Amino acid sequence: MHAYLGATAALMAMAGGLCTPATAAAVGNDFAINGTFAAVSDGQFATTDYAFHGEQTVRSTWTIESACTKDRVCGGQVTSDAGWSALARSVDGRIWKVERDLPGWQICPDGSTSPGHQTFTFYPSDSNGVTKIGSPYLEGRDKTTGVSGACGTFKFLTVVMPFRLDRIG
């Protein structure tokens, strides 16, 4: 009786799609981003609280490792040569997010500091900014938001910079 139930369960699992063909994984992984990239947050076009305000341009090298399901839900890891790593995720295989916390990001007039939360949002595109899956070029934005109440003001400091990744390996 137990052997019969085990065989029935195995057949139901296969019929239910738990055993997917290799091509389904390949389709999902067409959306994955893997490799080494030159990352640039362009401070020349930064906005602070939605007004242009020059910031320092930040350059680094990212190594991205990711995988996607056949439903284009993706996840992975970003490692920066700036000394940090964070999770990368995409719910549609096109728009990616990488988030991390920055202790001591905002420096107050009295010398104290407050943390910030940085979110990189990017997507693969062609030279005209149109989404192109598999492109070696990705573009988006680098947005860092401070804490309300930092430095004695109840306003979030928000800095947004254009962001791009170029595959270098």
C-alpha positions in Angstrom: 0.0 0.0 0.0 2.8 2.4 0.9 4.6 1.7 -2.4 1.4 2.4 -4.3 0.9 5.8 -2.5 4.5 6.7 -3.1 4.3 6.0 -6.8 1.0 7.9 -7.0 2.6 10.9 -5.3 5.5 10.9 -7.6 3.3 10.8 -10.7 1.1 13.6 -9.3 4.3 15.7 -8.7 5.5 15.2 -12.3 2.0 16.0 -13.7 1.7 19.1 -11.5 4.8 20.6 -13.1 7.3 20.2 -10.3 9.6 18.5 -12.8 10.1 21.3 -15.3 12.0 20.9 -18.6 15.5 22.4 -18.9 14.3 24.9 -21.5 12.0 26.6 -18.9 15.1 27.4 -16.7 16.9 28.7 -19.8 14.1 31.0 -20.6 14.0 32.4 -17.1 17.8 32.8 -17.0 17.7 34.9 -20.2 16.7 37.7 -17.8 19.5 37.0 -15.3 22.4 39.5 -15.0 25.8 38.0 -14.4 29.3 39.4 -14.8 31.6 42.3 -13.9 30.4 45.9 -14.4 31.8 49.4 -14.2 29.2 51.2 -12.0 28.8 55.0 -12.1 26.5 57.2 -10.1 26.8 60.5 -12.0 27.0 63.3 -9.4 27.0 66.0 -12.1 23.3 65.5 -12.7 22.3 64.8 -9.0 19.2 66.3 -7.5 18.8 67.0 -3.8 15.2 67.3 -2.7 14.3 67.5 -6.4 16.6 70.5 -7.2 19.8 70.1 -9.2 22.7 70.0 -6.9 26.1 68.7 -7.9 27.4 65.7 -5.9 30.6 63.7 -6.2 30.5 61.1 -9.0 30.9 57.6 -7.5 32.7 55.0 -9.6 33.1 51.4 -8.6 33.3 47.9 -10.0 30.4 45.5 -9.3 30.3 41.7 -9.7 26.7 40.5 -10.1 25.6 36.9 -9.8 21.9 36.1 -10.3 19.4 33.6 -11.5 15.7 33.8 -12.6 12.8 31.4 -12.5 10.7 30.7 -15.6 8.3 33.3 -14.3 11.2 35.9 -14.5 11.4 36.3 -10.7 15.1 37.0 -10.2 17.5 37.2 -7.3 21.2 37.3 -6.7 24.1 39.1 -5.1 26.1 42.3 -5.9 29.6 42.6 -4.6 31.3 46.1 -5.0 35.0 46.8 -4.9 34.0 49.6 -2.5 33.7 47.0 0.2 30.1 46.1 0.4 27.7 43.5 -0.9 23.9 43.4 -1.1 21.0 41.4 -2.5 19.8 42.1 -6.0 16.2 41.3 -7.0 13.7 41.7 -9.8 10.1 40.7 -9.9 9.7 40.9 -13.7 13.2 40.2 -15.1 13.5 43.7 -16.3 13.7 46.2 -13.5 16.3 45.4 -10.8 16.8 46.7 -7.3 19.8 46.7 -5.0 19.3 48.2 -1.5 21.6 48.8 1.3 21.9 50.9 4.5 24.6 53.6 4.9 25.5 54.4 8.5 26.6 58.0 9.1 25.5 59.1 5.6 24.1 62.5 6.5 26.4 64.9 8.4 24.6 67.4 10.5 25.8 71.0 11.3 26.6 69.9 14.9 28.9 67.1 13.7 26.5 64.3 14.4 25.5 61.8 11.7 22.4 60.0 10.6 22.0 56.9 8.4 20.7 56.8 4.8 19.0 54.1 2.8 20.4 53.7 -0.7 18.4 52.0 -3.5 19.9 51.4 -7.0 17.2 50.7 -9.6 18.3 49.8 -13.1 17.2 47.9 -16.3 19.0 46.6 -19.4 18.6 49.1 -22.3 19.9 50.0 -25.7 21.7 53.3 -26.4 18.3 55.1 -26.8 17.1 54.0 -23.3 14.7 51.4 -24.5 14.6 48.2 -22.5 16.7 45.5 -24.2 17.0 42.2 -22.4 20.6 40.9 -22.6 22.2 44.3 -23.2 25.7 44.8 -21.8 24.5 48.3 -20.7 22.1 49.0 -17.8 20.8 52.3 -16.7 18.6 53.7 -13.9 19.1 55.7 -10.7 20.9 55.8 -7.4 18.5 57.2 -4.7 19.6 57.7 -1.1 17.1 58.9 1.5 17.9 60.0 5.0 15.9 59.7 8.2 13.1 62.1 9.1 14.2 64.0 12.1 17.9 63.9 11.3 19.8 67.0 12.1 16.8 68.4 14.0 14.5 68.7 10.9 11.5 66.6 10.1 12.3 66.3 6.4 13.9 63.4 4.6 17.1 64.4 2.8 16.9 62.7 -0.6 19.7 62.6 -3.2 19.0 61.0 -6.6 21.7 60.5 -9.3 21.6 58.9 -12.7 23.2 55.5 -12.6 24.7 53.1 -15.2 26.4 49.8 -15.4 28.6 48.8 -18.3 29.7 45.2 -18.6 33.5 44.9 -18.5 33.8 41.1 -17.9 
